[in-house]
Amino acid sequence: MWKWNIENQDYLNKTIERCKAQKIILPTFNQLKHPETIPDKIQKELHNIDIQATHPLNLFRINWCNNPVNGEIGDINYLEIPKEITGIKARVIGLVGKFFPTGAHKVGATYGCLAPYMVTGKFNPEYHKAVWPSTGNYCRGGVFNSNLLSVHSVAILPEEMSNERFDWLRERADEVYATPGCESNVKEIYDKCHELEAESDEYLIFNQFDQFGNPIWHYEVTGYTIEKLFNKLKNENSRLSAYVSATGSAGTIGAGDYLRKVNPQIKVVASEALQCPTILMNGFGGHRIEGIGDKHIPWVHNVKNTDAAVAIDDEDPMRVLRLFNEPNGHEWLAKNGVDKNVIEKLPYLGISSIANLLSSIKTAKYYEMNENDIVFTIFTDSADMYQSRLIEMTDAKGEYTTQQAEIDWNARVEQQSIDYFKELGYYEKKAVHNLKYFTWVEQQGKTVEELNAQWYDENYWDERFNIAKTWDKLIEEFNAKTNIEI
């Protein structure tokens, strides 16, 4: 049985006192899953607080329903990409991460990791330095939460990530470490974590790749939100056919475990870069799809629940980023029947969001889906994080033209095919699962016994994904002790 008990009462008392001083009320996972249940007093206060402000009540905005106009809790933030863009019959719908604090959904994963530590006395805000190893947005979310607690924050991410990420972090984090390499160089991030741990036990690592709070947040919040959205948008013939997500830290794809309960026939598809096809062909390499992390299998990835792997050439989302953001790209799309309201929202999609979109198109083509099939995916962050990439491409390739827009749509969207798509049978899944051994047992100190339990123990994943109610009870007890009134 996977249990969470109070580990250090002194740490817990110090955390309670810190939250009293900072006026921090912790939202329950259920409140983030059902944001309409957030107390009315808090919802009214949110109307007056900027969503990007380092304000304690913004913790209640770690959900998919933030109204970008008035700041209140509203409808689900999503964008359906029409067939005039996708070129397919199936509907493709993505949850939009732009309207979270920090402008990316990863802040949810950081809360899923941090909150259980706070309410069980695993974390001492007066002593520990919170370390957030990341390929981009996770460390931003972690720094945001650390700032709320006035906790020393440490961001670790590859040196080739976008300037916007580093600029944001250097304004807010106490320590920022740029590790060698690009998106794919996750081991170098782990190496830096071990170096800091050896230096001092003050450094407490919140590793999204092995902490179950990451996928649990998505199981509870993202999975339920997709179910709710499907029920809102479906007609009598609609099918919840597929869920597509970059593997990344295996947090977001954890929503697929929830959706499997809703529809056992759903296809859960893991997306990755063709230049680093880890699941697809045990591959390795560097690529430019920022924020998806790869070259290993995260400890928290329930591989048994992954039906297929799809790889996207990293040149494709880079070109589509221009199509979706440049004026001449918008002009071409409008001339070809794309609604103006949709065009205005295409900058909601950052590079990895576009990769998810392209993977969704490939999925629909592979399974020969029709107008009754709905494919859900995640638009993790927006083009706000990649303006420097647009400038770089303009400098390298010249101004973007309507002719180039037509070429990019035809070659990079409409012509997406079913190549580099692999269905995973039992032994293909087991082969992917076995890759965990080399990272987690040989390098990171996990046990073979638990590795085998992940595969053979029928209760292993359910025990973890169903822990949120236990955490919520602890959060409620914690809030009662801080006794903060709004």
Secondary structure, DSSP 8 states (H G I E B T S, - for coil): --------HHHHHHHHHHHHHHT-----HHHHHSGGGS-HHHHHHHTTS-TTS--GGGGGG-SS-B-TTT-SB-S--EEEE-HHHH-SSSEEEEEE-TTSGGGBTHHHHHHHHHHHHHHTT---TTT-EEEEE-SSHHHHHHHHHHHHHT--EEEEEETTS-HHHHHHHHHH-SEEEEESSSTT-HHHHHHHHHHHHHH-TTEEE--TTT-THHHHHIIIIIHHHHHHHHHHH--TT-EEEEEEEE-TTSSGGGHHHHHHHH-TT-EEEEEEETTS-HHHHS-----S-TT---SS--TT--GGG--EEEEE-THHHHHHHHHHHSHHHHHHHHHTT--HHHHHHGGG--HHHHHHHHHHHHHHHHTT--TTEEEEEEE-B-GGGGHHHHHHHHHHH-S--HHHHHHHIIIIIIT--STTEEE--HHHHHHHHHTHIIIIITTT---HHHHHHHHH-TTHHHHHHT-HHHHHHHHHHHHHHH----
